[in-house]
Amino acid sequence: MNIIVISSSPNTEGLTAACAACAAEGVRLAGGNAQEIRLNDLAIKQCAACDNGWGTCQKEHECQKQDDFQPLHACIRQADAYVIVTPVYWGEMSESAKAFTDRLRRCEATLGSESRLSGKPVIAVAAAGGSGNGMITCLASMERWIQHVRARVFDLIPVNRWSRDYKLAAIRSAAQAMVQER
Ligand SMILES: Cc1cc2nc3c(=O)[nH]c(=O)nc-3n(C[C@H](O)[C@H](O)[C@H](O)COP(=O)(O)O)c2cc1C
């Protein structure tokens, strides 16, 4: 089982990175193949809302804005399941997560039940390292995104500085369970 573990923080040693590492560890413990992607290492610009709002995403289900999105989109189509970890910024997902998920949603949601993510399980993690506020609003928007692309919520996990230790263990277990489910 091929799982893509996506993280979206500029910080390579923070809470987001720790959550992503635990998710990848859980996948591997269960015998799955974890491919770790750091969105902040890639050049994925925000959606340009081409033409009058829809570009090739609408009918061809591909993004016409050429950058690192296309190769990642190809990997996403092939994968069996996903873990998406974002830091909480202003109660929302980070800018790199938003840019990527916006563009992917346009390409896949327009396929309806034929979405290449259809029925595939997703674990979404919101890592709030500051006040601890905003985890739920962040996860709510991630849940909506999962529904739009017709994937399936496997788990939604909020993490803050105080819950760090036991939530890292929970993330590892959730990833293991997601692999074992198949
Ligand atoms: C622009 C910005 C907005 C943030 N907003 C929030 C927030 O709403 N709630 C919160 O608990 N932390 C907030 N933080 C703190 C981050 O969630 C925290 O630094 C988190 O640990 C980021 O993950 P990292 O450890 O991978 O950097 C914010 C940080 C930044 C840079």
The ligand as a MOL file (V3000), in Angstrom:
LIG
                    3D

  0  0  0     0  0            999 V3000
M  V30 BEGIN CTAB
M  V30 COUNTS 31 33 0 0 0
M  V30 BEGIN ATOM
M  V30 1 C 1.2560 33.0900 10.3990 0
M  V30 2 C 1.0880 32.1780 11.5710 0
M  V30 3 C -0.1680 32.0190 12.1350 0
M  V30 4 C -0.3450 31.1660 13.2230 0
M  V30 5 N -1.5960 30.9770 13.7440 0
M  V30 6 C -1.7640 30.1160 14.7820 0
M  V30 7 C -3.0590 29.8200 15.3060 0
M  V30 8 O -4.0790 30.3040 14.8250 0
M  V30 9 N -3.1460 28.9590 16.3560 0
M  V30 10 C -2.0360 28.3920 16.9160 0
M  V30 11 O -2.1680 27.6450 17.8790 0
M  V30 12 N -0.8150 28.6150 16.4240 0
M  V30 13 C -0.6550 29.4560 15.3790 0
M  V30 14 N 0.5860 29.6620 14.8560 0
M  V30 15 C 1.6880 28.8710 15.3940 0
M  V30 16 C 1.8720 27.5950 14.5920 0
M  V30 17 O 0.7140 26.8060 14.5690 0
M  V30 18 C 2.9850 26.8070 15.2310 0
M  V30 19 O 4.1870 27.4920 15.0710 0
M  V30 20 C 3.0440 25.4310 14.6900 0
M  V30 21 O 3.8110 24.6810 15.5730 0
M  V30 22 C 3.6280 25.4760 13.3160 0
M  V30 23 O 4.1590 24.2720 13.0100 0
M  V30 24 P 5.7200 24.0780 12.9910 0
M  V30 25 O 6.0670 23.6240 14.3920 0
M  V30 26 O 5.8510 23.0270 11.9890 0
M  V30 27 O 6.3300 25.3620 12.6440 0
M  V30 28 C 0.7770 30.4960 13.7790 0
M  V30 29 C 2.0280 30.6420 13.1810 0
M  V30 30 C 2.1840 31.4630 12.0980 0
M  V30 31 C 3.5510 31.5550 11.4550 0
M  V30 END ATOM
M  V30 BEGIN BOND
M  V30 1 1 1 2
M  V30 2 1 2 3
M  V30 3 2 2 30
M  V30 4 2 3 4
M  V30 5 1 4 5
M  V30 6 1 4 28
M  V30 7 2 5 6
M  V30 8 1 6 7
M  V30 9 1 6 13
M  V30 10 2 7 8
M  V30 11 1 7 9
M  V30 12 1 9 10
M  V30 13 2 10 11
M  V30 14 1 10 12
M  V30 15 2 12 13
M  V30 16 1 13 14
M  V30 17 1 14 15
M  V30 18 1 14 28
M  V30 19 1 15 16
M  V30 20 1 16 17
M  V30 21 1 16 18
M  V30 22 1 18 19
M  V30 23 1 18 20
M  V30 24 1 20 21
M  V30 25 1 20 22
M  V30 26 1 22 23
M  V30 27 1 23 24
M  V30 28 2 24 25
M  V30 29 1 24 26
M  V30 30 1 24 27
M  V30 31 2 28 29
M  V30 32 1 29 30
M  V30 33 1 30 31
M  V30 END BOND
M  V30 END CTAB
M  END
